[in-house]
Amino acid sequence: MKKYLAIAMSLTFATVALKAQNLPSYQSIITGQSPYYYNQLDSSLTPLVGTGTFVANSAITTGPTNDYFGNADDAYFFSNTTAQISLAAGSDVIYSSGSTNNGIGSISLVFQTPNAVNATTRYIFSNGDVNNGVAGISGGEFALALTSQNLRFTVGNLNLGAVPSSFSNLTAGTWYYFAATWNFTGANNSNFGIHYYLGAAGQPTNTLSSGFTQRGGSGNISSSANLGNSETFTVSAIQSDASGGFNVAGVPGFVEGLATWSNQLSVAQIDSQFAGLITVPEPSTLMLAASAGGLFLLGLRRKFRR
């Protein structure tokens, strides 16, 4: 009897465990972790936490659109390769951008890849220009880009690609969660460097992949590298080359929920954010599951009362 009750209870609680997630609940997870800066990148481009309102390039067509949760005007799209939004000088998204004195922090965001196969570099964000991603980067770059359906994460003087392996072959038209935490106050051992995370939005936390690259020594990130170079933070494209916007063949990419911290988030906090993107089945599906559980219990009751 206990075995059957356990099965029945698992059926019942399976629906309860899938707690409904939506934009307000995801926002509450982020704000509950005391971010330094948090901007939903909605129609206002004004941050929920922190200072610095993004400004769109007036010469391009860009604007708010449906977000990951399906809310109108709660994500930003980039309709061509010159589209970008950026902050005015002096408004840092990254805490102590360009400084090695306070080189500790975290970042997270949600983005949707353009629903087209990408063959060139398309920037999701950039803080400290990466000189088109070729030799000559100055050592303070911090950028995330999509290159031939692979993510390239530029940290200091180093381009990280296909590390972890999930950075390769991203699916077109798919929402992803990205996060990174770092400590650049020292170098040459495993206490100093950057952790990074990537997962398809809506999947269980055990699908969130991660990697780590050390600052100095075997990590190959220069021991003098910082993040941001105190330069303009841009979403889509980069300051020195406005042709790398987050768009492929006229198909836009989307970005929402950009948040940063002045501390390193824990793995549990990262998992909490990622889990906040899990949505529940349609109500009819839940009702069907609940009905199945109820019928199962009714059948057991009849069986054991005979």
Secondary structure as GFF3:
##gff-version 3
##sequence-region A 1 306
A	DSSP	alpha_helix	2	17	.	.	.	ID=ss1
A	DSSP	alpha_helix	23	31	.	.	.	ID=ss2
A	DSSP	beta_strand	37	39	.	.	.	ID=ss3
A	DSSP	beta_strand	55	56	.	.	.	ID=ss4
A	DSSP	beta_strand	62	65	.	.	.	ID=ss5
A	DSSP	beta_strand	75	78	.	.	.	ID=ss6
A	DSSP	beta_strand	85	86	.	.	.	ID=ss7
A	DSSP	beta_strand	104	112	.	.	.	ID=ss8
A	DSSP	beta_strand	121	127	.	.	.	ID=ss9
A	DSSP	three_ten_helix	131	133	.	.	.	ID=ss10
A	DSSP	beta_strand	141	147	.	.	.	ID=ss11
A	DSSP	beta_strand	150	156	.	.	.	ID=ss12
A	DSSP	beta_strand	158	161	.	.	.	ID=ss13
A	DSSP	three_ten_helix	165	167	.	.	.	ID=ss14
A	DSSP	beta_strand	175	183	.	.	.	ID=ss15
A	DSSP	beta_strand	193	200	.	.	.	ID=ss16
A	DSSP	three_ten_helix	205	207	.	.	.	ID=ss17
A	DSSP	beta_strand	209	214	.	.	.	ID=ss18
A	DSSP	three_ten_helix	217	219	.	.	.	ID=ss19
A	DSSP	beta_strand	233	235	.	.	.	ID=ss20
A	DSSP	beta_strand	247	248	.	.	.	ID=ss21
A	DSSP	beta_strand	251	261	.	.	.	ID=ss22
A	DSSP	alpha_helix	267	275	.	.	.	ID=ss23
A	DSSP	alpha_helix	283	305	.	.	.	ID=ss24
###
